[in-house]
Amino acid sequence: MPLWLDLLRTPMAAPETPSLRRMRLIWQTLCLSSALVVGLFRPIHRALGQLAPLTAAFLMIVTVCWTVFYLVRKHRADTSFLDLSGSAE
């Protein structure tokens, strides 16, 4: 069997649990919010004044922390799933 077909048939990630799905959706929302804050910083700065940079920095820090937290949990779930599916063969 060709390698690409074997890889296509091999599960590469764990099925998404409701908890991981919620984490992924929060992560995506944080990323989109960060992009909007950066893209619309001038109007936000006009509206919030000196609070705008602090708000943007806080959002960036939360996004980075949540990304690390999500990736660790996702990697742990994928590794566990692949270990279980690998031992079943």
PyMOL Python script that loads the backbone (N, CA, C, O; Angstrom):
from pymol import cmd

cmd.read_pdbstr("""\
ATOM      1  N   MET A   1       0.850  -1.167   0.000  1.00  0.00           N
ATOM      2  CA  MET A   1       0.000   0.000   0.000  1.00  0.00           C
ATOM      3  C   MET A   1       0.905   1.243   0.000  1.00  0.00           C
ATOM      4  O   MET A   1       1.889   1.284   0.740  1.00  0.00           O
ATOM      5  N   PRO A   2       0.589   2.244  -0.811  1.00  0.00           N
ATOM      6  CA  PRO A   2       1.397   3.464  -0.832  1.00  0.00           C
ATOM      7  C   PRO A   2       1.331   4.176   0.520  1.00  0.00           C
ATOM      8  O   PRO A   2       0.335   4.089   1.238  1.00  0.00           O
ATOM      9  N   LEU A   3       2.413   4.881   0.850  1.00  0.00           N
ATOM     10  CA  LEU A   3       2.507   5.561   2.140  1.00  0.00           C
ATOM     11  C   LEU A   3       1.387   6.575   2.327  1.00  0.00           C
ATOM     12  O   LEU A   3       0.817   6.676   3.413  1.00  0.00           O
ATOM     13  N   TRP A   4       1.068   7.327   1.279  1.00  0.00           N
ATOM     14  CA  TRP A   4       0.032   8.350   1.427  1.00  0.00           C
ATOM     15  C   TRP A   4      -1.317   7.734   1.757  1.00  0.00           C
ATOM     16  O   TRP A   4      -2.100   8.320   2.504  1.00  0.00           O
ATOM     17  N   LEU A   5      -1.598   6.558   1.207  1.00  0.00           N
ATOM     18  CA  LEU A   5      -2.868   5.894   1.494  1.00  0.00           C
ATOM     19  C   LEU A   5      -2.873   5.338   2.909  1.00  0.00           C
ATOM     20  O   LEU A   5      -3.894   5.383   3.595  1.00  0.00           O
ATOM     21  N   ASP A   6      -1.736   4.815   3.344  1.00  0.00           N
ATOM     22  CA  ASP A   6      -1.635   4.315   4.711  1.00  0.00           C
ATOM     23  C   ASP A   6      -1.820   5.461   5.710  1.00  0.00           C
ATOM     24  O   ASP A   6      -2.506   5.300   6.720  1.00  0.00           O
ATOM     25  N   LEU A   7      -1.207   6.621   5.427  1.00  0.00           N
ATOM     26  CA  LEU A   7      -1.369   7.769   6.309  1.00  0.00           C
ATOM     27  C   LEU A   7      -2.793   8.303   6.287  1.00  0.00           C
ATOM     28  O   LEU A   7      -3.291   8.788   7.304  1.00  0.00           O
ATOM     29  N   LEU A   8      -3.447   8.218   5.145  1.00  0.00           N
ATOM     30  CA  LEU A   8      -4.815   8.679   5.022  1.00  0.00           C
ATOM     31  C   LEU A   8      -5.752   7.836   5.887  1.00  0.00           C
ATOM     32  O   LEU A   8      -6.722   8.351   6.443  1.00  0.00           O
ATOM     33  N   ARG A   9      -5.462   6.559   5.997  1.00  0.00           N
ATOM     34  CA  ARG A   9      -6.299   5.649   6.769  1.00  0.00           C
ATOM     35  C   ARG A   9      -5.978   5.666   8.259  1.00  0.00           C
ATOM     36  O   ARG A   9      -6.770   5.181   9.067  1.00  0.00           O
ATOM     37  N   THR A  10      -4.830   6.217   8.630  1.00  0.00           N
ATOM     38  CA  THR A  10      -4.408   6.242  10.030  1.00  0.00           C
ATOM     39  C   THR A  10      -4.996   7.451  10.734  1.00  0.00           C
ATOM     40  O   THR A  10      -4.853   8.576  10.255  1.00  0.00           O
ATOM     41  N   PRO A  11      -5.661   7.234  11.878  1.00  0.00           N
ATOM     42  CA  PRO A  11      -6.168   8.400  12.611  1.00  0.00           C
ATOM     43  C   PRO A  11      -5.003   9.247  13.120  1.00  0.00           C
ATOM     44  O   PRO A  11      -4.057   8.721  13.706  1.00  0.00           O
ATOM     45  N   MET A  12      -5.074  10.547  12.896  1.00  0.00           N
ATOM     46  CA  MET A  12      -3.996  11.437  13.289  1.00  0.00           C
ATOM     47  C   MET A  12      -4.312  12.215  14.568  1.00  0.00           C
ATOM     48  O   MET A  12      -3.424  12.822  15.166  1.00  0.00           O
ATOM     49  N   ALA A  13      -5.571  12.195  14.978  1.00  0.00           N
ATOM     50  CA  ALA A  13      -5.949  12.956  16.166  1.00  0.00           C
ATOM     51  C   ALA A  13      -7.110  12.263  16.872  1.00  0.00           C
ATOM     52  O   ALA A  13      -7.858  11.484  16.281  1.00  0.00           O
ATOM     53  N   ALA A  14      -7.226  12.574  18.142  1.00  0.00           N
ATOM     54  CA  ALA A  14      -8.318  12.011  18.936  1.00  0.00           C
ATOM     55  C   ALA A  14      -9.641  12.647  18.511  1.00  0.00           C
ATOM     56  O   ALA A  14      -9.669  13.786  18.044  1.00  0.00           O
ATOM     57  N   PRO A  15     -10.737  11.902  18.676  1.00  0.00           N
ATOM     58  CA  PRO A  15     -12.039  12.532  18.448  1.00  0.00           C
ATOM     59  C   PRO A  15     -12.209  13.699  19.428  1.00  0.00           C
ATOM     60  O   PRO A  15     -11.766  13.626  20.574  1.00  0.00           O
ATOM     61  N   GLU A  16     -12.836  14.744  18.976  1.00  0.00           N
ATOM     62  CA  GLU A  16     -12.945  15.945  19.806  1.00  0.00           C
ATOM     63  C   GLU A  16     -14.032  15.769  20.860  1.00  0.00           C
ATOM     64  O   GLU A  16     -15.194  15.527  20.535  1.00  0.00           O
ATOM     65  N   THR A  17     -13.643  15.892  22.116  1.00  0.00           N
ATOM     66  CA  THR A  17     -14.596  15.818  23.216  1.00  0.00           C
ATOM     67  C   THR A  17     -15.308  17.166  23.344  1.00  0.00           C
ATOM     68  O   THR A  17     -14.833  18.168  22.809  1.00  0.00           O
ATOM     69  N   PRO A  18     -16.434  17.197  24.041  1.00  0.00           N
ATOM     70  CA  PRO A  18     -17.114  18.489  24.236  1.00  0.00           C
ATOM     71  C   PRO A  18     -16.211  19.518  24.940  1.00  0.00           C
ATOM     72  O   PRO A  18     -16.268  20.709  24.632  1.00  0.00           O
ATOM     73  N   SER A  19     -15.398  19.063  25.863  1.00  0.00           N
ATOM     74  CA  SER A  19     -14.485  19.972  26.565  1.00  0.00           C
ATOM     75  C   SER A  19     -13.447  20.552  25.613  1.00  0.00           C
ATOM     76  O   SER A  19     -13.197  21.757  25.629  1.00  0.00           O
ATOM     77  N   LEU A  20     -12.837  19.698  24.778  1.00  0.00           N
ATOM     78  CA  LEU A  20     -11.856  20.193  23.809  1.00  0.00           C
ATOM     79  C   LEU A  20     -12.500  21.079  22.757  1.00  0.00           C
ATOM     80  O   LEU A  20     -11.890  22.041  22.290  1.00  0.00           O
ATOM     81  N   ARG A  21     -13.713  20.763  22.389  1.00  0.00           N
ATOM     82  CA  ARG A  21     -14.427  21.594  21.412  1.00  0.00           C
ATOM     83  C   ARG A  21     -14.667  22.987  21.979  1.00  0.00           C
ATOM     84  O   ARG A  21     -14.462  23.987  21.290  1.00  0.00           O
ATOM     85  N   ARG A  22     -15.106  23.051  23.247  1.00  0.00           N
ATOM     86  CA  ARG A  22     -15.324  24.335  23.905  1.00  0.00           C
ATOM     87  C   ARG A  22     -14.007  25.119  23.996  1.00  0.00           C
ATOM     88  O   ARG A  22     -13.977  26.326  23.758  1.00  0.00           O
ATOM     89  N   MET A  23     -12.932  24.423  24.341  1.00  0.00           N
ATOM     90  CA  MET A  23     -11.623  25.078  24.418  1.00  0.00           C
ATOM     91  C   MET A  23     -11.195  25.620  23.053  1.00  0.00           C
ATOM     92  O   MET A  23     -10.663  26.726  22.955  1.00  0.00           O
ATOM     93  N   ARG A  24     -11.434  24.828  21.995  1.00  0.00           N
ATOM     94  CA  ARG A  24     -11.063  25.262  20.645  1.00  0.00           C
ATOM     95  C   ARG A  24     -11.866  26.483  20.219  1.00  0.00           C
ATOM     96  O   ARG A  24     -11.318  27.407  19.617  1.00  0.00           O
ATOM     97  N   LEU A  25     -13.157  26.495  20.526  1.00  0.00           N
ATOM     98  CA  LEU A  25     -13.997  27.630  20.158  1.00  0.00           C
ATOM     99  C   LEU A  25     -13.590  28.894  20.931  1.00  0.00           C
ATOM    100  O   LEU A  25     -13.589  29.991  20.373  1.00  0.00           O
ATOM    101  N   ILE A  26     -13.247  28.736  22.214  1.00  0.00           N
ATOM    102  CA  ILE A  26     -12.765  29.881  22.987  1.00  0.00           C
ATOM    103  C   ILE A  26     -11.453  30.383  22.400  1.00  0.00           C
ATOM    104  O   ILE A  26     -11.247  31.591  22.277  1.00  0.00           O
ATOM    105  N   TRP A  27     -10.569  29.463  22.037  1.00  0.00           N
ATOM    106  CA  TRP A  27      -9.285  29.837  21.446  1.00  0.00           C
ATOM    107  C   TRP A  27      -9.482  30.600  20.134  1.00  0.00           C
ATOM    108  O   TRP A  27      -8.838  31.623  19.902  1.00  0.00           O
ATOM    109  N   GLN A  28     -10.370  30.098  19.285  1.00  0.00           N
ATOM    110  CA  GLN A  28     -10.636  30.780  18.022  1.00  0.00           C
ATOM    111  C   GLN A  28     -11.222  32.174  18.257  1.00  0.00           C
ATOM    112  O   GLN A  28     -10.876  33.121  17.551  1.00  0.00           O
ATOM    113  N   THR A  29     -12.098  32.297  19.241  1.00  0.00           N
ATOM    114  CA  THR A  29     -12.680  33.598  19.573  1.00  0.00           C
ATOM    115  C   THR A  29     -11.610  34.563  20.071  1.00  0.00           C
ATOM    116  O   THR A  29     -11.602  35.737  19.703  1.00  0.00           O
ATOM    117  N   LEU A  30     -10.706  34.056  20.914  1.00  0.00           N
ATOM    118  CA  LEU A  30      -9.612  34.901  21.403  1.00  0.00           C
ATOM    119  C   LEU A  30      -8.709  35.360  20.255  1.00  0.00           C
ATOM    120  O   LEU A  30      -8.292  36.517  20.211  1.00  0.00           O
ATOM    121  N   CYS A  31      -8.414  34.454  19.336  1.00  0.00           N
ATOM    122  CA  CYS A  31      -7.567  34.816  18.195  1.00  0.00           C
ATOM    123  C   CYS A  31      -8.246  35.864  17.318  1.00  0.00           C
ATOM    124  O   CYS A  31      -7.610  36.835  16.907  1.00  0.00           O
ATOM    125  N   LEU A  32      -9.518  35.678  17.033  1.00  0.00           N
ATOM    126  CA  LEU A  32     -10.251  36.662  16.230  1.00  0.00           C
ATOM    127  C   LEU A  32     -10.353  38.000  16.954  1.00  0.00           C
ATOM    128  O   LEU A  32     -10.225  39.056  16.335  1.00  0.00           O
ATOM    129  N   SER A  33     -10.582  37.953  18.255  1.00  0.00           N
ATOM    130  CA  SER A  33     -10.659  39.192  19.035  1.00  0.00           C
ATOM    131  C   SER A  33      -9.321  39.928  19.008  1.00  0.00           C
ATOM    132  O   SER A  33      -9.284  41.151  18.871  1.00  0.00           O
ATOM    133  N   SER A  34      -8.233  39.186  19.138  1.00  0.00           N
ATOM    134  CA  SER A  34      -6.906  39.801  19.084  1.00  0.00           C
ATOM    135  C   SER A  34      -6.670  40.464  17.736  1.00  0.00           C
ATOM    136  O   SER A  34      -6.146  41.576  17.662  1.00  0.00           O
ATOM    137  N   ALA A  35      -7.060  39.776  16.677  1.00  0.00           N
ATOM    138  CA  ALA A  35      -6.890  40.341  15.336  1.00  0.00           C
ATOM    139  C   ALA A  35      -7.733  41.605  15.166  1.00  0.00           C
ATOM    140  O   ALA A  35      -7.278  42.577  14.563  1.00  0.00           O
ATOM    141  N   LEU A  36      -8.941  41.596  15.685  1.00  0.00           N
ATOM    142  CA  LEU A  36      -9.794  42.780  15.588  1.00  0.00           C
ATOM    143  C   LEU A  36      -9.233  43.945  16.395  1.00  0.00           C
ATOM    144  O   LEU A  36      -9.262  45.090  15.942  1.00  0.00           O
ATOM    145  N   VAL A  37      -8.724  43.656  17.585  1.00  0.00           N
ATOM    146  CA  VAL A  37      -8.152  44.723  18.414  1.00  0.00           C
ATOM    147  C   VAL A  37      -6.944  45.346  17.725  1.00  0.00           C
ATOM    148  O   VAL A  37      -6.776  46.565  17.735  1.00  0.00           O
ATOM    149  N   VAL A  38      -6.111  44.511  17.132  1.00  0.00           N
ATOM    150  CA  VAL A  38      -4.936  45.035  16.430  1.00  0.00           C
ATOM    151  C   VAL A  38      -5.377  45.815  15.184  1.00  0.00           C
ATOM    152  O   VAL A  38      -4.874  46.908  14.923  1.00  0.00           O
ATOM    153  N   GLY A  39      -6.300  45.259  14.431  1.00  0.00           N
ATOM    154  CA  GLY A  39      -6.751  45.910  13.202  1.00  0.00           C
ATOM    155  C   GLY A  39      -7.526  47.195  13.439  1.00  0.00           C
ATOM    156  O   GLY A  39      -7.467  48.122  12.631  1.00  0.00           O
ATOM    157  N   LEU A  40      -8.244  47.248  14.537  1.00  0.00           N
ATOM    158  CA  LEU A  40      -9.074  48.426  14.828  1.00  0.00           C
ATOM    159  C   LEU A  40      -8.548  49.197  16.034  1.00  0.00           C
ATOM    160  O   LEU A  40      -9.316  49.813  16.773  1.00  0.00           O
ATOM    161  N   PHE A  41      -7.231  49.156  16.225  1.00  0.00           N
ATOM    162  CA  PHE A  41      -6.671  49.763  17.429  1.00  0.00           C
ATOM    163  C   PHE A  41      -6.917  51.268  17.492  1.00  0.00           C
ATOM    164  O   PHE A  41      -7.202  51.794  18.568  1.00  0.00           O
ATOM    165  N   ARG A  42      -6.814  51.959  16.385  1.00  0.00           N
ATOM    166  CA  ARG A  42      -6.981  53.423  16.393  1.00  0.00           C
ATOM    167  C   ARG A  42      -8.379  53.829  16.882  1.00  0.00           C
ATOM    168  O   ARG A  42      -8.477  54.680  17.766  1.00  0.00           O
ATOM    169  N   PRO A  43      -9.472  53.249  16.340  1.00  0.00           N
ATOM    170  CA  PRO A  43     -10.789  53.629  16.875  1.00  0.00           C
ATOM    171  C   PRO A  43     -10.983  53.184  18.330  1.00  0.00           C
ATOM    172  O   PRO A  43     -11.635  53.872  19.115  1.00  0.00           O
ATOM    173  N   ILE A  44     -10.413  52.036  18.674  1.00  0.00           N
ATOM    174  CA  ILE A  44     -10.528  51.578  20.061  1.00  0.00           C
ATOM    175  C   ILE A  44      -9.767  52.526  20.983  1.00  0.00           C
ATOM    176  O   ILE A  44     -10.224  52.831  22.085  1.00  0.00           O
ATOM    177  N   HIS A  45      -8.607  52.989  20.527  1.00  0.00           N
ATOM    178  CA  HIS A  45      -7.816  53.927  21.327  1.00  0.00           C
ATOM    179  C   HIS A  45      -8.568  55.247  21.496  1.00  0.00           C
ATOM    180  O   HIS A  45      -8.533  55.851  22.569  1.00  0.00           O
ATOM    181  N   ARG A  46      -9.243  55.692  20.443  1.00  0.00           N
ATOM    182  CA  ARG A  46     -10.043  56.920  20.552  1.00  0.00           C
ATOM    183  C   ARG A  46     -11.185  56.744  21.552  1.00  0.00           C
ATOM    184  O   ARG A  46     -11.525  57.669  22.290  1.00  0.00           O
ATOM    185  N   ALA A  47     -11.770  55.545  21.568  1.00  0.00           N
ATOM    186  CA  ALA A  47     -12.908  55.292  22.454  1.00  0.00           C
ATOM    187  C   ALA A  47     -12.480  55.061  23.905  1.00  0.00           C
ATOM    188  O   ALA A  47     -13.131  55.548  24.829  1.00  0.00           O
ATOM    189  N   LEU A  48     -11.388  54.320  24.105  1.00  0.00           N
ATOM    190  CA  LEU A  48     -10.988  53.954  25.460  1.00  0.00           C
ATOM    191  C   LEU A  48      -9.848  54.791  26.023  1.00  0.00           C
ATOM    192  O   LEU A  48      -9.605  54.773  27.229  1.00  0.00           O
ATOM    193  N   GLY A  49      -9.156  55.517  25.174  1.00  0.00           N
ATOM    194  CA  GLY A  49      -8.040  56.337  25.638  1.00  0.00           C
ATOM    195  C   GLY A  49      -6.866  55.476  26.089  1.00  0.00           C
ATOM    196  O   GLY A  49      -6.481  54.526  25.407  1.00  0.00           O
ATOM    197  N   GLN A  50      -6.301  55.819  27.248  1.00  0.00           N
ATOM    198  CA  GLN A  50      -5.121  55.114  27.748  1.00  0.00           C
ATOM    199  C   GLN A  50      -5.421  53.681  28.192  1.00  0.00           C
ATOM    200  O   GLN A  50      -4.492  52.909  28.430  1.00  0.00           O
ATOM    201  N   LEU A  51      -6.667  53.320  28.303  1.00  0.00           N
ATOM    202  CA  LEU A  51      -7.037  51.952  28.675  1.00  0.00           C
ATOM    203  C   LEU A  51      -6.877  50.984  27.493  1.00  0.00           C
ATOM    204  O   LEU A  51      -6.775  49.775  27.703  1.00  0.00           O
ATOM    205  N   ALA A  52      -6.854  51.489  26.277  1.00  0.00           N
ATOM    206  CA  ALA A  52      -6.768  50.650  25.075  1.00  0.00           C
ATOM    207  C   ALA A  52      -5.500  49.799  25.032  1.00  0.00           C
ATOM    208  O   ALA A  52      -5.611  48.599  24.779  1.00  0.00           O
ATOM    209  N   PRO A  53      -4.305  50.340  25.263  1.00  0.00           N
ATOM    210  CA  PRO A  53      -3.119  49.483  25.221  1.00  0.00           C
ATOM    211  C   PRO A  53      -3.133  48.400  26.297  1.00  0.00           C
ATOM    212  O   PRO A  53      -2.696  47.275  26.058  1.00  0.00           O
ATOM    213  N   LEU A  54      -3.638  48.746  27.483  1.00  0.00           N
ATOM    214  CA  LEU A  54      -3.721  47.747  28.556  1.00  0.00           C
ATOM    215  C   LEU A  54      -4.709  46.636  28.198  1.00  0.00           C
ATOM    216  O   LEU A  54      -4.458  45.458  28.452  1.00  0.00           O
ATOM    217  N   THR A  55      -5.819  47.026  27.612  1.00  0.00           N
ATOM    218  CA  THR A  55      -6.818  46.046  27.187  1.00  0.00           C
ATOM    219  C   THR A  55      -6.248  45.132  26.098  1.00  0.00           C
ATOM    220  O   THR A  55      -6.430  43.916  26.141  1.00  0.00           O
ATOM    221  N   ALA A  56      -5.568  45.723  25.137  1.00  0.00           N
ATOM    222  CA  ALA A  56      -4.963  44.934  24.058  1.00  0.00           C
ATOM    223  C   ALA A  56      -3.888  43.999  24.603  1.00  0.00           C
ATOM    224  O   ALA A  56      -3.818  42.838  24.200  1.00  0.00           O
ATOM    225  N   ALA A  57      -3.058  44.489  25.505  1.00  0.00           N
ATOM    226  CA  ALA A  57      -2.006  43.656  26.094  1.00  0.00           C
ATOM    227  C   ALA A  57      -2.613  42.506  26.894  1.00  0.00           C
ATOM    228  O   ALA A  57      -2.150  41.368  26.812  1.00  0.00           O
ATOM    229  N   PHE A  58      -3.653  42.815  27.669  1.00  0.00           N
ATOM    230  CA  PHE A  58      -4.322  41.770  28.450  1.00  0.00           C
ATOM    231  C   PHE A  58      -4.901  40.702  27.531  1.00  0.00           C
ATOM    232  O   PHE A  58      -4.760  39.510  27.802  1.00  0.00           O
ATOM    233  N   LEU A  59      -5.544  41.114  26.458  1.00  0.00           N
ATOM    234  CA  LEU A  59      -6.128  40.161  25.511  1.00  0.00           C
ATOM    235  C   LEU A  59      -5.046  39.300  24.869  1.00  0.00           C
ATOM    236  O   LEU A  59      -5.239  38.096  24.703  1.00  0.00           O
ATOM    237  N   MET A  60      -3.927  39.888  24.512  1.00  0.00           N
ATOM    238  CA  MET A  60      -2.819  39.125  23.915  1.00  0.00           C
ATOM    239  C   MET A  60      -2.250  38.108  24.903  1.00  0.00           C
ATOM    240  O   MET A  60      -1.972  36.966  24.535  1.00  0.00           O
ATOM    241  N   ILE A  61      -2.078  38.526  26.156  1.00  0.00           N
ATOM    242  CA  ILE A  61      -1.546  37.612  27.169  1.00  0.00           C
ATOM    243  C   ILE A  61      -2.503  36.458  27.418  1.00  0.00           C
ATOM    244  O   ILE A  61      -2.078  35.308  27.519  1.00  0.00           O
ATOM    245  N   VAL A  62      -3.787  36.756  27.516  1.00  0.00           N
ATOM    246  CA  VAL A  62      -4.785  35.696  27.707  1.00  0.00           C
ATOM    247  C   VAL A  62      -4.785  34.749  26.509  1.00  0.00           C
ATOM    248  O   VAL A  62      -4.883  33.534  26.683  1.00  0.00           O
ATOM    249  N   THR A  63      -4.676  35.288  25.308  1.00  0.00           N
ATOM    250  CA  THR A  63      -4.655  34.455  24.100  1.00  0.00           C
ATOM    251  C   THR A  63      -3.446  33.530  24.094  1.00  0.00           C
ATOM    252  O   THR A  63      -3.577  32.348  23.774  1.00  0.00           O
ATOM    253  N   VAL A  64      -2.279  34.043  24.439  1.00  0.00           N
ATOM    254  CA  VAL A  64      -1.074  33.211  24.473  1.00  0.00           C
ATOM    255  C   VAL A  64      -1.202  32.121  25.538  1.00  0.00           C
ATOM    256  O   VAL A  64      -0.883  30.960  25.280  1.00  0.00           O
ATOM    257  N   CYS A  65      -1.665  32.487  26.727  1.00  0.00           N
ATOM    258  CA  CYS A  65      -1.821  31.493  27.802  1.00  0.00           C
ATOM    259  C   CYS A  65      -2.842  30.425  27.422  1.00  0.00           C
ATOM    260  O   CYS A  65      -2.618  29.236  27.648  1.00  0.00           O
ATOM    261  N   TRP A  66      -3.964  30.855  26.845  1.00  0.00           N
ATOM    262  CA  TRP A  66      -5.000  29.891  26.451  1.00  0.00           C
ATOM    263  C   TRP A  66      -4.487  28.978  25.336  1.00  0.00           C
ATOM    264  O   TRP A  66      -4.814  27.791  25.312  1.00  0.00           O
ATOM    265  N   THR A  67      -3.690  29.516  24.419  1.00  0.00           N
ATOM    266  CA  THR A  67      -3.116  28.712  23.342  1.00  0.00           C
ATOM    267  C   THR A  67      -2.237  27.607  23.914  1.00  0.00           C
ATOM    268  O   THR A  67      -2.344  26.452  23.503  1.00  0.00           O
ATOM    269  N   VAL A  68      -1.377  27.954  24.851  1.00  0.00           N
ATOM    270  CA  VAL A  68      -0.502  26.952  25.471  1.00  0.00           C
ATOM    271  C   VAL A  68      -1.346  25.914  26.201  1.00  0.00           C
ATOM    272  O   VAL A  68      -1.121  24.713  26.052  1.00  0.00           O
ATOM    273  N   PHE A  69      -2.309  26.367  26.981  1.00  0.00           N
ATOM    274  CA  PHE A  69      -3.184  25.463  27.737  1.00  0.00           C
ATOM    275  C   PHE A  69      -3.932  24.517  26.794  1.00  0.00           C
ATOM    276  O   PHE A  69      -3.987  23.311  27.038  1.00  0.00           O
ATOM    277  N   TYR A  70      -4.504  25.061  25.726  1.00  0.00           N
ATOM    278  CA  TYR A  70      -5.250  24.242  24.771  1.00  0.00           C
ATOM    279  C   TYR A  70      -4.342  23.235  24.061  1.00  0.00           C
ATOM    280  O   TYR A  70      -4.698  22.064  23.928  1.00  0.00           O
ATOM    281  N   LEU A  71      -3.180  23.684  23.609  1.00  0.00           N
ATOM    282  CA  LEU A  71      -2.281  22.782  22.882  1.00  0.00           C
ATOM    283  C   LEU A  71      -1.754  21.659  23.761  1.00  0.00           C
ATOM    284  O   LEU A  71      -1.575  20.537  23.286  1.00  0.00           O
ATOM    285  N   VAL A  72      -1.506  21.938  25.023  1.00  0.00           N
ATOM    286  CA  VAL A  72      -1.074  20.877  25.943  1.00  0.00           C
ATOM    287  C   VAL A  72      -2.186  19.848  26.124  1.00  0.00           C
ATOM    288  O   VAL A  72      -1.939  18.645  26.048  1.00  0.00           O
ATOM    289  N   ARG A  73      -3.416  20.322  26.363  1.00  0.00           N
ATOM    290  CA  ARG A  73      -4.546  19.390  26.533  1.00  0.00           C
ATOM    291  C   ARG A  73      -4.813  18.591  25.257  1.00  0.00           C
ATOM    292  O   ARG A  73      -5.079  17.390  25.318  1.00  0.00           O
ATOM    293  N   LYS A  74      -4.743  19.256  24.103  1.00  0.00           N
ATOM    294  CA  LYS A  74      -4.983  18.589  22.818  1.00  0.00           C
ATOM    295  C   LYS A  74      -3.905  17.552  22.544  1.00  0.00           C
ATOM    296  O   LYS A  74      -4.203  16.442  22.101  1.00  0.00           O
ATOM    297  N   HIS A  75      -2.656  17.910  22.806  1.00  0.00           N
ATOM    298  CA  HIS A  75      -1.562  16.972  22.588  1.00  0.00           C
ATOM    299  C   HIS A  75      -1.698  15.755  23.505  1.00  0.00           C
ATOM    300  O   HIS A  75      -1.469  14.623  23.080  1.00  0.00           O
ATOM    301  N   ARG A  76      -2.066  15.992  24.744  1.00  0.00           N
ATOM    302  CA  ARG A  76      -2.263  14.895  25.691  1.00  0.00           C
ATOM    303  C   ARG A  76      -3.382  13.961  25.227  1.00  0.00           C
ATOM    304  O   ARG A  76      -3.242  12.740  25.298  1.00  0.00           O
ATOM    305  N   ALA A  77      -4.489  14.534  24.753  1.00  0.00           N
ATOM    306  CA  ALA A  77      -5.606  13.716  24.271  1.00  0.00           C
ATOM    307  C   ALA A  77      -5.214  12.931  23.019  1.00  0.00           C
ATOM    308  O   ALA A  77      -5.549  11.753  22.898  1.00  0.00           O
ATOM    309  N   ASP A  78      -4.505  13.577  22.086  1.00  0.00           N
ATOM    310  CA  ASP A  78      -4.079  12.898  20.864  1.00  0.00           C
ATOM    311  C   ASP A  78      -3.092  11.769  21.168  1.00  0.00           C
ATOM    312  O   ASP A  78      -3.199  10.677  20.609  1.00  0.00           O
ATOM    313  N   THR A  79      -2.145  12.035  22.046  1.00  0.00           N
ATOM    314  CA  THR A  79      -1.151  11.018  22.393  1.00  0.00           C
ATOM    315  C   THR A  79      -1.822   9.822  23.054  1.00  0.00           C
ATOM    316  O   THR A  79      -1.518   8.673  22.731  1.00  0.00           O
ATOM    317  N   SER A  80      -2.723  10.092  23.967  1.00  0.00           N
ATOM    318  CA  SER A  80      -3.440   9.010  24.643  1.00  0.00           C
ATOM    319  C   SER A  80      -4.257   8.192  23.643  1.00  0.00           C
ATOM    320  O   SER A  80      -4.256   6.962  23.692  1.00  0.00           O
ATOM    321  N   PHE A  81      -4.947   8.875  22.745  1.00  0.00           N
ATOM    322  CA  PHE A  81      -5.770   8.193  21.747  1.00  0.00           C
ATOM    323  C   PHE A  81      -4.908   7.342  20.817  1.00  0.00           C
ATOM    324  O   PHE A  81      -5.251   6.195  20.528  1.00  0.00           O
ATOM    325  N   LEU A  82      -3.785   7.900  20.345  1.00  0.00           N
ATOM    326  CA  LEU A  82      -2.927   7.152  19.431  1.00  0.00           C
ATOM    327  C   LEU A  82      -2.245   5.991  20.143  1.00  0.00           C
ATOM    328  O   LEU A  82      -2.013   4.950  19.529  1.00  0.00           O
ATOM    329  N   ASP A  83      -1.919   6.145  21.430  1.00  0.00           N
ATOM    330  CA  ASP A  83      -1.342   5.039  22.183  1.00  0.00           C
ATOM    331  C   ASP A  83      -2.343   3.907  22.324  1.00  0.00           C
ATOM    332  O   ASP A  83      -1.989   2.736  22.190  1.00  0.00           O
ATOM    333  N   LEU A  84      -3.605   4.263  22.596  1.00  0.00           N
ATOM    334  CA  LEU A  84      -4.644   3.242  22.738  1.00  0.00           C
ATOM    335  C   LEU A  84      -4.956   2.570  21.406  1.00  0.00           C
ATOM    336  O   LEU A  84      -5.118   1.351  21.348  1.00  0.00           O
ATOM    337  N   SER A  85      -5.042   3.366  20.328  1.00  0.00           N
ATOM    338  CA  SER A  85      -5.356   2.771  19.030  1.00  0.00           C
ATOM    339  C   SER A  85      -4.172   1.984  18.489  1.00  0.00           C
ATOM    340  O   SER A  85      -4.362   1.017  17.752  1.00  0.00           O
ATOM    341  N   GLY A  86      -2.952   2.384  18.842  1.00  0.00           N
ATOM    342  CA  GLY A  86      -1.765   1.646  18.409  1.00  0.00           C
ATOM    343  C   GLY A  86      -1.616   0.325  19.110  1.00  0.00           C
ATOM    344  O   GLY A  86      -1.145  -0.640  18.509  1.00  0.00           O
ATOM    345  N   SER A  87      -2.010   0.252  20.387  1.00  0.00           N
ATOM    346  CA  SER A  87      -1.895  -0.992  21.138  1.00  0.00           C
ATOM    347  C   SER A  87      -3.009  -1.967  20.782  1.00  0.00           C
ATOM    348  O   SER A  87      -2.899  -3.159  21.068  1.00  0.00           O
ATOM    349  N   ALA A  88      -4.091  -1.473  20.156  1.00  0.00           N
ATOM    350  CA  ALA A  88      -5.201  -2.346  19.775  1.00  0.00           C
ATOM    351  C   ALA A  88      -4.878  -3.158  18.533  1.00  0.00           C
ATOM    352  O   ALA A  88      -5.525  -4.171  18.269  1.00  0.00           O
ATOM    353  N   GLU A  89      -3.881  -2.723  17.766  1.00  0.00           N
ATOM    354  CA  GLU A  89      -3.575  -3.427  16.509  1.00  0.00           C
ATOM    355  C   GLU A  89      -2.758  -4.657  16.738  1.00  0.00           C
ATOM    356  O   GLU A  89      -2.418  -5.358  15.786  1.00  0.00           O
TER     357      GLU A  89
END
""", "prot")
cmd.dss("prot")
cmd.show_as("cartoon", "prot")
cmd.util.cbc("prot")
cmd.orient("prot")
